[in-house]
Amino acid sequence: MITEKDLQYLKRCVELAEQALEKGDEPFGSILVSAQGEVLFEDHNHVAGGDHTQHPEFAIARWAAEHMAPDERAEATVYTSGEHCPMCAAAHGWVGLGRIVYASSSKQLCEWMQELGAEPSPVRNLSIPEILKDPNVDGPVPELAEQVHQLQQRLHEAKQ
């Protein structure tokens, strides 16, 4: 269930995604929030340089592994503008992070990319539950998903 607090964090993720787009990158943004509600880490995509592993969710997993105890990671929540890709979902699971809340789903992204005529991803479009065992996941959020859709449209228009 998505709460008002969840919506606040997700809106920040969409802001980060827009920042990424304004910097010439793909529009994805994510934050890590402690069980106490403290934002511990936030980032956006950095794939424009050619390293397509530079996703914010992957950066969160690395940061959490270095800075948080296992029990703190398990109680934390990752908020993100877009559902984790398989690489990021696996990193999330290996590090032992807790709940995931996303604004738009991988399925939606795949549909949007097809509509826009974008090149397909070299990685299979799998949902988080197809990667992780028993994940605690909430999303998508329709009103925010539409904002993410608009960011993807802007990205595609800028590439043409």
Secondary structure, DSSP 4 states (H G I P E B T S, - for coil): ---HHHHHHHHHHHHHHHHHHHTTS---EEEEE-TTS-EEEEEE---TTS-TT--HHHHHHHHHHHHS-HHHHHH-EEEEEEPPPHHHHHHHHHHT--EEEEEE-HHHHHHHHHHHTPPPPSS----HHHHSSS--EE---HHHHHHHHHHHHHHHHHH-
